[in-house]
Amino acid sequence: MSDVYDVIYAPVVTEKSAQAIEEDNVYTFIVNRRANKIEILRAVEGIWDVKVSDVRTMRYSGKMKRALMGRLSRSNKIGRRPAFKKAIVQLAEGDHIEFYEVG
């Protein structure tokens, strides 16, 4: 990947990821499906100027979904949600990433 912003798409901000941030200093991101662990490590270190100690990745396939419009639907249109890749990044002791400010 040529640019670090092509690798990292968005942080995952859920209750589970917030708990992982507080307890284990672990952050979760949606990343490019073709990015490998080394590119993810370099992107996180480049964007936020932190030291990464571990990177884990997971690939999710898109789920099949049916478009329903109640009684007005005459045909069962079937669609698909997009596939994505999620990266779990553990930072070194003392480093943190500020996603949003409280207040």
PLY file of the C-alpha trace (Angstrom):
ply
format ascii 1.0
element vertex 103
property float x
property float y
property float z
element edge 102
property int vertex1
property int vertex2
end_header
0.00 0.00 0.00
1.32 3.40 -0.89
-0.34 5.49 1.82
-0.99 4.69 5.49
-4.50 6.13 5.14
-5.24 3.48 2.48
-4.60 0.75 5.09
-6.64 1.96 8.10
-10.28 2.73 7.33
-11.94 3.32 10.71
-11.68 2.45 14.40
-14.24 0.07 15.86
-15.86 1.82 18.82
-18.07 -0.63 20.72
-18.49 -1.53 24.36
-16.26 -4.57 23.93
-13.51 -2.60 22.19
-13.71 0.18 24.81
-13.27 -2.40 27.56
-10.25 -3.87 25.72
-8.73 -0.39 25.44
-9.06 0.21 29.18
-7.91 -3.21 30.36
-5.33 -4.42 27.85
-4.35 -1.37 25.75
-5.80 -3.13 22.66
-7.36 -1.16 19.78
-9.58 -2.47 16.97
-9.68 -1.13 13.40
-11.41 -1.89 10.11
-8.57 -2.22 7.59
-8.05 -2.82 3.89
-8.78 -6.44 2.97
-5.43 -6.77 1.18
-3.31 -5.27 3.98
-0.99 -7.60 5.88
0.14 -7.35 9.51
3.33 -5.48 8.71
1.49 -2.80 6.72
-1.08 -2.44 9.51
1.70 -2.09 12.10
3.48 0.59 10.06
0.22 2.47 9.41
-0.77 2.63 13.09
2.74 3.66 14.14
2.86 6.27 11.36
-0.53 7.86 11.96
-0.54 8.02 15.77
3.21 7.92 16.61
2.92 4.95 18.99
4.80 1.65 19.39
2.83 -1.47 18.39
3.67 -4.74 20.14
1.20 -7.15 18.48
-1.20 -7.28 15.50
-3.96 -9.85 15.00
-6.28 -9.91 11.99
-9.67 -11.42 11.20
-11.49 -11.68 7.88
-15.29 -11.51 7.74
-17.26 -12.55 4.69
-20.34 -10.56 3.72
-23.65 -11.97 4.90
-26.54 -12.67 2.57
-29.48 -10.32 3.21
-32.96 -10.22 1.79
-34.48 -6.84 0.98
-37.95 -6.76 2.48
-40.49 -4.01 2.07
-43.42 -5.59 3.88
-46.47 -6.58 1.91
-45.50 -4.39 -1.03
-42.54 -6.56 -1.94
-43.39 -8.74 -4.94
-39.95 -10.20 -5.50
-37.41 -11.48 -3.03
-34.37 -9.42 -3.85
-31.29 -10.91 -2.32
-28.27 -8.76 -1.60
-24.99 -9.13 0.18
-23.27 -7.07 2.83
-19.66 -6.19 2.03
-16.81 -8.33 3.32
-14.25 -6.65 5.58
-11.08 -7.25 7.56
-10.63 -6.32 11.19
-7.28 -5.79 12.93
-6.70 -5.94 16.68
-3.60 -3.94 17.62
-1.90 -4.08 21.01
0.22 -1.08 21.93
3.31 -0.99 24.11
3.06 0.08 27.74
2.47 3.80 28.18
1.18 4.45 24.64
-2.44 5.26 23.86
-4.55 6.58 20.99
-7.08 9.37 21.53
-10.08 8.74 19.26
-12.39 11.34 20.73
-12.37 13.81 23.55
-14.89 13.60 26.36
-16.45 16.82 27.48
0 1
1 2
2 3
3 4
4 5
5 6
6 7
7 8
8 9
9 10
10 11
11 12
12 13
13 14
14 15
15 16
16 17
17 18
18 19
19 20
20 21
21 22
22 23
23 24
24 25
25 26
26 27
27 28
28 29
29 30
30 31
31 32
32 33
33 34
34 35
35 36
36 37
37 38
38 39
39 40
40 41
41 42
42 43
43 44
44 45
45 46
46 47
47 48
48 49
49 50
50 51
51 52
52 53
53 54
54 55
55 56
56 57
57 58
58 59
59 60
60 61
61 62
62 63
63 64
64 65
65 66
66 67
67 68
68 69
69 70
70 71
71 72
72 73
73 74
74 75
75 76
76 77
77 78
78 79
79 80
80 81
81 82
82 83
83 84
84 85
85 86
86 87
87 88
88 89
89 90
90 91
91 92
92 93
93 94
94 95
95 96
96 97
97 98
98 99
99 100
100 101
101 102
